[in-house]
Amino acid sequence: MTNAADDFRREREEQNELVLSRSGKITKRFFSLDTQVYGEGRLPGRFKELLGLVASTVLRCEDCVTHHVLRCNEEGVEGEEFYEALEVALVVGGSVVIPHYRRAARLWEELRGKGGRP
């Protein structure tokens, strides 16, 4: 895993802890729902992560894109699946998603080069 990925995860965890330590019931329920929705169900977790990647790319949320790239790697998404999902994001979102597509591809390839799944 890249240092950038480690840094991202660490920062995200610290920020989540801060938010959850100060938040009310609604925020805590939302965070819980977010965690639950990506679990195994009729759709495998890896498909749900691909859906999250597409939505995050179209919405241009860089933190979310990074999170879903990391999760796709952990869930065993294959390279062809990953790039097909990004093509869906490109068609849905148009050229404005290209910078996010590029960064997602760079992180994906870095993960593959550092012990990630091929």
N, C-alpha and C positions, 0 to 999 in steps of 0.2 A: 504494500500500500504506500502511496506517496505521502510525503510529509504534509503536503497541502491537504490531502484527505484526512490525515490524522488531526491536523489543526482545525479543519472544518468540523469534524465530529466533536472534538473537545470543546470548541467554542459553542456549538449548537447545544451540547449537553449542559454546559454552564448556563447558557441563556435560558434554556428550558427550566432548569432548577430555579433560577431567579424568578421567572414568570410564575411558575407553579407555587413557589413559596409565598408569593404576594397576591395571587389571584383568588377569585371567588369560585363558587360552584360552577358557574357557566363555563369559564375558561377550562377548568379541570375536566368537565364533562366533554368539552370539545376535543381536548387533547386525547382523552380516552377513546372517543369515537374515532378520531383520526388513526390511532394505533390499531383499533379493532378492525377497521374497514380493510386494511391491507393484509389481514391474516388469511389463512386458507379458508376456502369456502367452495361454492360451486365453481368459481374461477380460482385457479391456482394463484398463490401469492406472487409468483413471478409475472403473471399476466397483469395483475393489479398494479405492480410496480411499473410496468410498461405503460399502462393507462395513466398513472401518475406522472410519468416522464412526459408523455404527450401533452397532457393538460398543463403541466408546469412550463413546458417549452412554449406552448401557444400563449400562455399568460405572461411569459417572459419573467418568471421568478427565478433568478439565478440561484438563490439558496435552495429552492425546491428542486431545480434541475440537478444540482450537485447531489442533494440527498437521494434523489431517485436513481441517479447513475450509480451511486455507491450501493444502494439497495438492490438494483438490478444485478450487479456483480455478485452480491451475497446470495441472491436467490437463484443463481445459476442461469440467468438469461444468456442466450447464445448471441454471438456477434451479429449474425444475420437478422435475428429477431430485433436486436437493439437498433440496428440501422433502418430496418423497415418501419419500426415505430417512429423514429425521427423523421422518416419520409412522410408519414401520416401528419405529423406535427407541421412539417413544412407546407404541405398542401392545405391544411386547415388554416394555418396562421399566416402563410405567405412569406415573402422575403424578409420581413421584420424579425423572423425567428432565426435567421441564419447565424447571427453572432452566438446565440445560445446553442444552436446545433453544433457549431464549431467547438465551443468550450466543452460541451458534453462529449463530443467525439475525442477531444484531446484527453480528457480525464479517463474515458473508457479505455483508450489505448495505453495510457500510463498504467492503469490498473492491470491490464492484460500483460504488460511487460514486467510487472512486479509481483508475479505469483497469482494473478487473477486467472479466471477461467479463460481458455482460448475461444 
